[in-house]
Amino acid sequence: MDIKSIIRKKRAKEELTKDEINYFIGKLQKGEISESQAAALMSYIYINGLTEEEILNLSLAMAESGDMLDLSDIAENIVDKHSTGGIGDKVTILLMPILASLNIPVAKMSSRGYGVSGGTIDKLESIPGFQTDLSIEQFKKNIKNTGVCIMNQGLSFAPAEGKMYKLRNSIACENSLPIIAASLMSLKLATGSNKIVFDITCGRGTYISNRDEAKRLSRLLVRLGKSLGKDVACVITNMNQPLGYSIGHNLEMKETINALKGIISEDLGNVVEALGSIMISLATENKDLDANAKMIKETIKSGAAFNKFKEMVAAQGGNTEYIDNPELFKSSKFIMPVLSTETGTIEAIDADMVGSIAYYLGAGRMKNEGSINRTAGITLNKKIGDTVTVGETLAYIHTDEDEKINGTTQNLKDAFTITNKKINFKSRVLEIVK
């Protein structure tokens, strides 16, 4: 067996055996095949696809390339949530303390962000002192003591998946549904949760372009979950505009803290309630999604979710003064308004364009430990369905580099589509697949 024969086999549209997949992942992990060989095989997978048996075996091979965490000694059911990504997505940070405040243990492993979509780890590390590079022992201890913990996936969990992730993005195969499915399942297999909800985002600002693709991926993940002994549900949400009002690390943390105090945008609350309701239904006997959504609202209103977040932050070394007073988060040197030149109603906000602008301002990275500017980003003043008049503020640019202001001002203005028609808010939740 050698990598060239495996490449030829997939080029000929033949099914790879479990041994061949294990060979490829093992050699990739050890650096014993060239990047061009790995890219060739990835490209043929992208073109010719994988069978479900191949996807299953690829998931297992990537999961088994590193540590496998067992959380069964903590609770019978451990719930996790994973998103396929989106601009302004701070849902995970909100759901962790919400679920934990309802006595549902949440064990979350995440990674740092690449490109225009900031990572959950990066956002939480904006809190001074917050530690995510934890030992497994500390991770499990925190879950037992506070009911919630997040740690950096790092190099020990599914390291081959990390290499596949970078490779598929570098060769423009990021929207390969079989590879996405195997990648997502490998992470969940490695990190020990048995109840999993995937937020499958589609549209502008994410690599799943439409609802049909999102539905195919969701059905595939549910079937894979059953084969692997995991209880999986998927919530399909649209990314026709950034989620919430802020894009950028410090900005998103401030919005998250305010949301836990009950000040939350309609679209962000919409997604949090939908995903959280499903998570509760998987982890408990409470199957009524409307009743679960009400529980989520109540735990925010009572302050229990906010207090649980403070407890989580303290347990991971973070400075809770920033939670009590989010204005302590550092701001950019320049905060410039982007003014509308039209009167009408916001019909669309190009999330992909907004994310690219935020990245240009310094709020993203293209390599693992690349630098990010935590103060940089964008805050939206208008969302889809809002009315606007000439001269009114559409959004604000946050940057430390004044030479970037002029160009980004026009680009950000172009991200907004304004119409004379009446536009009503539509739920971001398109469908639940389980």
Backbone hydrogen bonds, N-H to C=O, Kabsch-Sander energy under -0.5 kcal/mol:
donor,donor_aa,acceptor,acceptor_aa,energy
6,I,2,D,-1.5
7,I,3,I,-2.4
8,R,4,K,-2.6
9,K,5,S,-2.0
10,K,6,I,-2.2
11,R,7,I,-2.3
12,A,8,R,-1.8
13,K,10,K,-1.6
14,E,9,K,-2.4
21,I,17,T,-2.2
22,N,18,K,-2.7
23,Y,19,D,-2.3
24,F,20,E,-2.4
25,I,21,I,-2.6
26,G,22,N,-2.6
27,K,23,Y,-2.5
28,L,24,F,-2.6
29,Q,25,I,-2.6
30,K,26,G,-1.7
31,G,27,K,-0.6
31,G,28,L,-0.9
32,E,27,K,-2.7
33,I,27,K,-0.6
38,A,34,S,-2.2
39,A,35,E,-2.6
40,A,36,S,-2.0
41,L,37,Q,-2.2
42,M,38,A,-2.4
43,S,39,A,-2.3
44,Y,40,A,-2.1
45,I,41,L,-2.2
46,Y,42,M,-2.4
47,I,43,S,-2.2
48,N,44,Y,-3.0
49,G,45,I,-2.4
55,I,51,T,-2.4
56,L,52,E,-2.5
57,N,53,E,-2.3
58,L,54,E,-2.6
59,S,55,I,-2.5
60,L,56,L,-2.2
61,A,57,N,-2.4
62,M,58,L,-2.3
63,A,59,S,-2.3
64,E,60,L,-2.6
65,S,62,M,-1.0
66,G,63,A,-1.1
67,D,156,S,-3.6
69,L,190,A,-3.1
71,L,69,L,-0.6
74,I,71,L,-2.0
75,A,71,L,-1.2
79,V,105,P,-1.6
80,D,195,K,-2.5
82,H,197,V,-2.3
84,T,199,D,-2.3
89,D,86,G,-1.2
90,K,88,G,-0.9
94,L,90,K,-1.3
95,L,91,V,-2.8
96,M,92,T,-2.1
98,I,94,L,-1.4
99,L,95,L,-2.9
100,A,96,M,-2.2
101,S,97,P,-2.2
102,L,98,I,-0.6
102,L,99,L,-1.1
103,N,100,A,-1.7
104,I,99,L,-2.0
106,V,147,G,-2.3
107,A,79,V,-0.9
108,K,106,V,-0.6
108,K,149,C,-2.5
110,S,151,M,-2.1
114,Y,117,S,-0.5
115,G,365,R,-4.9
117,S,114,Y,-1.0
118,G,116,V,-0.7
121,I,111,S,-0.8
123,K,119,G,-2.1
124,L,120,T,-2.3
125,E,121,I,-2.4
126,S,123,K,-1.3
127,I,124,L,-1.8
130,F,127,I,-2.3
131,Q,316,Q,-3.2
134,L,132,T,-1.9
139,F,135,S,-2.5
140,K,136,I,-2.5
141,K,137,E,-2.1
142,N,138,Q,-2.5
143,I,139,F,-1.8
144,K,140,K,-2.2
145,N,141,K,-2.4
146,T,142,N,-3.2
147,G,142,N,-0.7
147,G,143,I,-1.4
148,V,142,N,-0.7
149,C,106,V,-1.6
151,M,108,K,-2.1
152,N,132,T,-3.0
153,Q,110,S,-4.1
156,S,153,Q,-0.5
157,F,153,Q,-1.1
158,A,63,A,-0.6
158,A,156,S,-0.6
161,E,158,A,-0.7
162,G,158,A,-1.2
163,K,159,P,-1.6
164,M,160,A,-2.4
165,Y,161,E,-2.9
166,K,162,G,-2.1
167,L,163,K,-2.3
168,R,164,M,-2.9
169,N,165,Y,-1.5
170,S,166,K,-2.1
171,I,167,L,-1.6
172,A,169,N,-1.1
173,C,168,R,-3.3
176,S,173,C,-1.6
177,L,175,N,-0.8
180,I,176,S,-2.7
181,A,177,L,-2.7
182,A,178,P,-2.2
183,S,179,I,-2.6
184,L,180,I,-2.7
185,M,181,A,-2.4
186,S,182,A,-2.2
187,L,183,S,-1.7
188,K,184,L,-1.7
189,L,185,M,-2.4
190,A,186,S,-2.1
191,T,187,L,-1.5
192,G,189,L,-0.6
194,N,78,I,-1.3
195,K,78,I,-2.0
196,I,231,D,-2.6
197,V,80,D,-2.3
198,F,233,A,-2.4
199,D,82,H,-3.2
200,I,198,F,-0.9
200,I,235,V,-2.2
201,T,199,D,-1.0
202,C,237,T,-1.9
203,G,208,I,-2.3
206,T,203,G,-1.2
209,S,207,Y,-0.7
214,A,210,N,-2.0
215,K,211,R,-2.4
216,R,212,D,-2.1
217,L,213,E,-2.5
218,S,214,A,-2.3
219,R,215,K,-2.5
220,L,216,R,-2.0
221,L,217,L,-2.5
222,V,218,S,-2.3
223,R,219,R,-2.1
224,L,220,L,-2.6
225,G,221,L,-2.6
226,K,222,V,-2.0
227,S,223,R,-2.0
228,L,224,L,-1.8
229,G,226,K,-1.0
230,K,225,G,-3.4
231,D,194,N,-2.4
232,V,230,K,-0.8
233,A,196,I,-2.0
234,C,433,V,-3.4
235,V,198,F,-2.9
236,I,234,C,-0.5
236,I,431,E,-3.2
237,T,200,I,-1.9
237,T,235,V,-0.6
238,N,428,R,-2.2
239,M,202,C,-2.8
243,L,87,I,-2.9
244,G,242,P,-0.5
247,I,378,I,-2.6
250,N,374,R,-2.6
252,E,248,G,-2.9
253,M,249,H,-2.1
254,K,250,N,-2.1
255,E,251,L,-2.0
256,T,252,E,-2.5
257,I,253,M,-2.4
258,N,254,K,-2.1
259,A,255,E,-2.3
260,L,256,T,-2.0
261,K,257,I,-0.7
261,K,258,N,-0.6
262,G,259,A,-1.6
263,I,258,N,-2.7
264,I,262,G,-1.1
269,G,265,S,-2.7
270,N,266,E,-2.1
271,V,267,D,-1.7
272,V,268,L,-2.5
273,E,269,G,-2.4
274,A,270,N,-1.6
275,L,271,V,-2.6
276,G,272,V,-2.6
277,S,273,E,-2.2
278,I,274,A,-1.5
279,M,275,L,-2.4
280,I,276,G,-2.4
281,S,277,S,-2.0
282,L,278,I,-2.0
283,A,279,M,-2.0
284,T,280,I,-1.8
287,K,285,E,-1.2
289,L,287,K,-0.9
292,N,288,D,-2.2
293,A,289,L,-2.3
294,K,290,D,-1.8
295,M,291,A,-1.9
296,I,292,N,-2.0
297,K,293,A,-2.2
298,E,294,K,-2.3
299,T,295,M,-2.3
300,I,296,I,-1.5
301,K,297,K,-2.8
302,S,298,E,-2.6
303,G,300,I,-0.9
304,A,299,T,-0.5
305,A,299,T,-2.3
307,N,303,G,-2.5
308,K,304,A,-2.1
309,F,305,A,-2.0
310,K,306,F,-2.1
311,E,307,N,-2.1
312,M,308,K,-2.5
313,V,309,F,-2.8
314,A,310,K,-2.7
315,A,311,E,-2.2
316,Q,312,M,-1.2
317,G,314,A,-1.7
318,G,313,V,-2.9
319,N,128,P,-2.2
320,T,318,G,-0.8
322,Y,319,N,-1.3
323,I,320,T,-0.6
324,D,320,T,-2.1
325,N,321,E,-2.2
328,L,325,N,-2.1
329,F,326,P,-1.6
334,F,399,T,-2.4
336,M,397,I,-2.3
338,V,395,A,-3.0
339,L,337,P,-0.6
340,S,392,E,-2.9
344,G,388,V,-2.7
345,T,419,T,-2.9
346,I,386,D,-2.9
347,E,417,T,-3.4
348,A,417,T,-1.3
349,I,240,N,-1.2
350,D,415,A,-2.5
351,A,349,I,-0.9
354,V,350,D,-2.4
355,G,351,A,-2.7
356,S,352,D,-2.2
357,I,353,M,-2.2
358,A,354,V,-2.4
359,Y,355,G,-2.4
360,Y,356,S,-2.3
361,L,357,I,-2.0
362,G,359,Y,-1.5
363,A,358,A,-2.5
364,G,359,Y,-0.6
365,R,115,G,-0.7
370,G,367,K,-1.5
373,N,362,G,-3.3
374,R,372,I,-0.8
376,A,373,N,-0.8
377,G,398,H,-2.1
378,I,247,I,-2.5
379,T,396,Y,-1.9
380,L,245,Y,-3.5
381,N,394,L,-2.9
382,K,394,L,-1.5
385,G,346,I,-2.7
386,D,383,K,-2.4
388,V,344,G,-2.8
391,G,340,S,-3.1
392,E,389,T,-2.3
394,L,338,V,-3.4
395,A,338,V,-1.1
396,Y,379,T,-2.9
397,I,336,M,-3.1
398,H,377,G,-2.8
399,T,334,F,-2.3
399,T,397,I,-0.5
402,D,400,D,-0.7
404,K,401,E,-1.9
405,I,402,D,-1.3
408,T,404,K,-1.6
409,T,405,I,-2.0
410,Q,406,N,-1.4
411,N,407,G,-1.8
412,L,408,T,-2.8
413,K,409,T,-1.9
414,D,410,Q,-2.0
415,A,411,N,-0.8
415,A,412,L,-0.6
416,F,413,K,-1.2
417,T,348,A,-2.8
418,I,416,F,-0.5
419,T,345,T,-2.8
424,N,422,K,-0.5
430,L,236,I,-3.2
430,L,428,R,-0.7
431,E,236,I,-1.3
433,V,234,C,-3.2
